[in-house]
């Protein structure tokens, strides 16, 4: 499937084929592509909680106001922003292998760490800015996850995540991980469905000013 077909065929599933199972290998294939998503300074802010167990999925169903597509989906994926990604120790963990492999020298490594520290310290001055950065990066990651899922024959639906604190307790989600959105995944009952109206390009794109 070429990219144009992939984008045109992806749609938000309204219901899934019940009892369609996905394996860990299915998810590993999807995430091997998803991990290539861009992120600020390559800090890779996004973590995922994949819930395939039926009883645990039903608990998400209850916490999400019993939206039926959660019940029929093969899995529910919680997309989370990782606040620890802003710590310099995490940046060093990502960049040290590049230094060891001589992809960057000591000077370039130290300069990069300095830039990341200034960027991180600047964000931390305002918690709202930290949240925005997590949302931006998780959004990019999640879109690539949905396209990757479609590439491997699975359908998805992005959803709001409800009752975050109860969800956090239910699945022991640590405080440094911030649930941002939820994605149901499986095989859609409707393989083809009319797409909702989309604005003409000229209505939402301007060049060089307004």
C-alpha positions as CSV (number, residue, x, y, z in Angstrom):
1,X,0.0,0.0,0.0
2,X,1.5,3.3,-1.0
3,X,1.4,6.3,1.3
4,X,-1.5,8.1,-0.5
5,X,-3.7,5.0,-0.2
6,X,-2.7,4.5,3.4
7,X,-3.8,8.0,4.3
8,X,-7.0,7.8,2.3
9,X,-8.0,4.3,3.7
10,X,-7.3,5.1,7.3
11,X,-10.5,6.1,9.1
12,X,-11.6,6.2,12.7
13,X,-13.3,2.9,13.4
14,X,-16.8,3.2,15.0
15,X,-16.9,-0.5,16.0
16,X,-14.6,-3.5,15.8
17,X,-14.9,-7.2,15.1
18,X,-15.3,-8.6,18.6
19,X,-12.8,-11.3,19.8
20,X,-10.3,-10.4,17.0
21,X,-7.0,-11.0,18.8
22,X,-3.7,-9.1,18.4
23,X,-0.4,-10.6,19.4
24,X,2.6,-8.9,21.0
25,X,4.4,-9.4,17.6
26,X,1.6,-7.4,15.9
27,X,2.3,-4.5,18.3
28,X,6.0,-4.9,18.0
29,X,5.8,-4.5,14.2
30,X,3.6,-1.4,14.7
31,X,5.9,0.2,17.3
32,X,9.1,-0.5,15.3
33,X,7.7,2.0,12.8
34,X,6.1,4.3,15.4
35,X,9.4,4.8,17.2
36,X,10.7,6.7,14.2
37,X,8.4,9.6,14.9
38,X,10.1,13.0,15.3
39,X,10.5,14.5,18.8
40,X,12.2,17.6,20.2
41,X,16.0,16.9,20.5
42,X,15.1,13.2,19.8
43,X,14.1,13.0,23.5
44,X,11.3,10.5,22.6
45,X,8.7,11.8,25.1
46,X,6.0,9.2,24.3
47,X,5.2,6.0,26.3
48,X,2.4,3.5,25.6
49,X,0.3,1.3,27.8
50,X,-1.2,-1.5,25.7
51,X,-4.1,-3.3,27.3
52,X,-5.1,-6.5,25.7
53,X,-6.4,-8.5,28.7
54,X,-10.2,-8.7,28.4
55,X,-10.9,-8.0,32.1
56,X,-8.5,-5.1,32.2
57,X,-10.0,-3.7,29.0
58,X,-13.4,-3.9,30.5
59,X,-12.2,-1.8,33.4
60,X,-11.2,0.9,30.9
61,X,-14.6,0.4,29.3
62,X,-16.2,1.2,32.7
63,X,-13.9,4.2,33.3
64,X,-14.7,5.6,29.8
65,X,-18.5,5.7,30.2
66,X,-19.0,2.4,28.6
67,X,-18.2,3.4,25.0
68,X,-18.9,0.2,23.1
69,X,-16.0,0.3,20.7
70,X,-13.7,-0.2,23.8
71,X,-15.5,-3.4,24.5
72,X,-15.2,-4.8,21.0
73,X,-11.6,-3.5,20.3
74,X,-8.7,-6.0,20.3
75,X,-6.8,-3.6,22.6
76,X,-6.9,-0.2,24.2
77,X,-3.7,1.8,23.9
78,X,-3.0,4.6,26.4
79,X,-0.7,7.3,24.9
80,X,1.3,9.1,27.6
81,X,3.8,11.9,27.8
82,X,7.0,11.1,29.8
83,X,8.0,14.1,31.9
84,X,11.3,12.3,32.8
85,X,12.3,12.8,29.2
86,X,13.2,16.3,30.1
87,X,15.9,15.2,32.6
88,X,19.4,15.5,31.4
89,X,20.1,11.9,32.5
90,X,17.6,10.7,29.9
91,X,19.3,12.9,27.2
92,X,22.7,11.4,28.1
93,X,21.2,7.9,27.9
94,X,20.0,8.6,24.4
95,X,23.1,10.4,23.2
96,X,25.9,8.4,24.9
97,X,25.7,5.5,22.4
98,X,26.2,8.1,19.6
99,X,29.3,9.3,21.3
100,X,30.6,5.8,21.9
101,X,30.0,5.0,18.2
102,X,31.9,8.2,17.3
103,X,28.8,9.6,15.5
104,X,29.5,12.7,17.6
105,X,32.7,13.8,19.4
106,X,33.0,15.0,23.0
107,X,32.7,18.7,22.1
108,X,29.5,18.1,20.0
109,X,28.1,15.9,22.8
110,X,28.7,18.5,25.5
111,X,27.2,21.3,23.3
112,X,24.1,19.2,22.7
113,X,23.7,18.5,26.4
114,X,24.0,22.2,27.1
115,X,21.3,23.0,24.6
116,X,19.0,20.4,25.9
117,X,19.5,21.6,29.5
118,X,18.6,25.2,28.5
119,X,15.6,23.9,26.6
120,X,14.5,21.7,29.5
121,X,15.1,24.4,32.2
122,X,13.1,26.9,30.1
123,X,10.1,24.6,29.8
124,X,10.2,23.8,33.6
125,X,9.8,27.4,34.4
126,X,6.1,27.0,33.4
127,X,4.4,23.6,34.0
128,X,1.9,24.6,31.2
129,X,4.8,24.7,28.7
130,X,5.8,21.2,29.8
131,X,2.3,19.9,29.2
132,X,2.2,21.6,25.8
133,X,5.5,20.0,24.8
134,X,4.3,16.5,25.9
135,X,1.0,17.0,23.9
136,X,2.9,18.1,20.8
137,X,5.3,15.2,20.8
138,X,2.7,12.6,21.9
139,X,0.4,13.8,19.1
140,X,3.0,13.3,16.5
141,X,3.8,9.8,17.8
142,X,0.1,8.8,18.1
143,X,-0.6,9.7,14.5
144,X,2.3,7.7,13.2
145,X,1.1,4.8,15.4
146,X,-2.3,4.9,13.7
147,X,-0.8,5.0,10.2
148,X,1.5,2.1,11.1
149,X,-1.4,0.1,12.5
150,X,-3.2,0.6,9.2
151,X,-0.1,-0.4,7.3
152,X,-0.3,-3.8,9.1
153,X,-4.0,-4.2,8.5
154,X,-5.4,-2.9,11.8
155,X,-7.9,-0.1,12.3
156,X,-7.9,2.5,15.1
157,X,-9.9,5.3,16.7
158,X,-8.3,8.1,18.7
159,X,-10.3,8.9,21.8
160,X,-10.4,11.1,24.8
161,X,-9.0,9.5,28.0
162,X,-11.4,9.8,30.9
163,X,-11.0,9.5,34.7
164,X,-7.2,9.8,34.6
165,X,-6.6,9.5,38.3
166,X,-8.7,6.3,38.6
167,X,-7.0,5.0,35.5
168,X,-3.6,5.8,37.0
169,X,-4.5,3.8,40.2
170,X,-6.0,0.9,38.3
171,X,-2.9,0.3,36.2
172,X,-0.2,1.7,38.6
173,X,0.8,4.4,36.1
174,X,3.6,6.3,37.7
175,X,3.3,10.1,38.2
176,X,5.9,11.0,35.6
177,X,3.7,9.5,32.9
178,X,0.9,11.8,31.8
179,X,-2.0,10.0,30.0
180,X,-2.9,12.2,27.0
181,X,-5.1,10.2,24.7
182,X,-6.4,6.7,24.1
183,X,-6.5,4.7,20.9
184,X,-8.8,1.7,20.4
185,X,-7.4,-0.8,17.8
186,X,-8.5,-3.9,16.1
187,X,-10.3,-4.8,12.8
188,X,-13.1,-2.5,11.9
189,X,-16.5,-3.9,11.1
190,X,-16.9,-1.3,8.3
191,X,-14.0,-1.8,5.9
192,X,-15.1,1.1,3.8
193,X,-17.1,4.0,5.1
194,X,-17.9,7.4,3.6
195,X,-15.5,10.0,5.0
196,X,-17.0,13.1,6.7
197,X,-16.8,16.4,5.0
198,X,-13.4,17.9,4.7
199,X,-12.8,21.6,4.2
200,X,-11.2,22.6,0.8
201,X,-7.5,23.3,1.2
202,X,-7.9,26.9,0.4
203,X,-10.2,27.3,3.4
204,X,-7.7,26.3,6.0
205,X,-4.3,27.0,4.4
206,X,-2.9,30.5,3.8
207,X,0.5,31.4,2.3
208,X,2.8,34.2,3.6
209,X,0.3,35.8,5.9
210,X,-3.4,36.7,6.4
